[in-house]
Amino acid sequence: MALLVVWSHSFALHLGGEEREWVYRLTNGTVTAGTIGVMTFFVISGFLISQSWERSKGAAAYFGKRVRRIYPGYMAATAICAFIVVPLFSTNSHIGLVTAAKTLAHNLLLQNYFPASDAFASNPFPGAINGSLWSIPIEFWCYIMLAVLGVASLAANGRLLIAATAVMMMVLLGLELAGTVPHGGWAGELLIWLQIMPSFLLGMIVYAYRKHLPRTRAILLSLVAAAMIACWVNVPLAALIVAPALAYATFYVAFSDCINLHHVAKNGDFSYGTYLYAFPIQQIVQAELGNSIDLGSFILLSLGLSLLAGIASWHLVEKHFMRRRRKLSQPAVTVPARTRR
């Protein structure tokens, strides 16, 4: 999923837009590969963070785990962007003690702050240092929301979660149909929440009903077909179908009897670091090589360098803040029921 985001951003950062991106064209402009990647992040997060809350001894232990997972990689990445990338690729940036302190303070609050500069002035997106970080504060707010529900003993209330998801999706559909989709300001921020939060809630819903949800190829194909048809018939309506279809597909694959992904991260979880560093890496490649390379070469270079950065981030930073998990007598998750039809 992290590499899907890299793929999608390659079109924007090299060509100036994502209109030629394959998933964008396949879905009639409804979503991009990057959108699917981010939505899947939140679906998986809703599932796994629900499990984390259930297994935590209290709110303090829960937030301790969340901070150790999010902050070290994030703070390292934002510091590298602010204190190395910005000075190297701008002509008017001066990083003094006050600026450095301000940068660190803002980013401790997950504000994605970087010193003002003219970095990457000749790129299609000048001044954009790390455009992928917008999802990180939303992710942490989702953690807070889940904790509030957990304290109120509502985190596993499937009916409440379904109702909340439905309300959010209907509000988003109403805005789309009315042509009143806000851009910028607090209303624009609210729109982003309406677009992303349902994916996190769907992950929570799957966790709440994990012992009862059937996994069938018929349901999977029906949801995917319905989502594709909606993308071409009514783009606003597609928003109601794409997220559930993607959530179902995610867990269908995750618990597949044919695709063994259970040990894919045994050597480390490189996805977070790949996501954190991909955007500035792509901006650097564009600034250095520009139009001297074609789109295919830009994509391959971006994918390779971003994955290497993710591996380095895990081994040099992230894994040192992760507590060694105790061996459990039972499986980590209960696999959703397999139903053959």
Secondary structure, 3 states (H helix, E strand, C coil): CHHHHHHHHHHHHHHCCCCCCHHHHHCCCCCCHHHHHHHHHHHHHHHHHHHHHHHCCCHHHHHHHHHHHHHHHHHHHHHHHHHHHHHHCCCCCCCCHHHHHHHHHHHHCCCCCCCCCCCCCCCCCCCCCCHHHHHHHHHHHHHHHHHHHHHCCCCCCHHHHHHHHHHHHHHHHHHHHHCCCCCCHHHHHHHHHHHHHHHHHHHHHHHHCCCCCCECHHHHHHHHHHHHHHHHHCHHHHHHHHHHHHHHHHHHHHCCCCCCCCCCCCCCCCHHHHHHHHHHHHHHHHHHHHHHCCHHHHHHHHHHHHHHHHHHHHHHCHHHHCCCCCCCCCCCCCCCCECCC
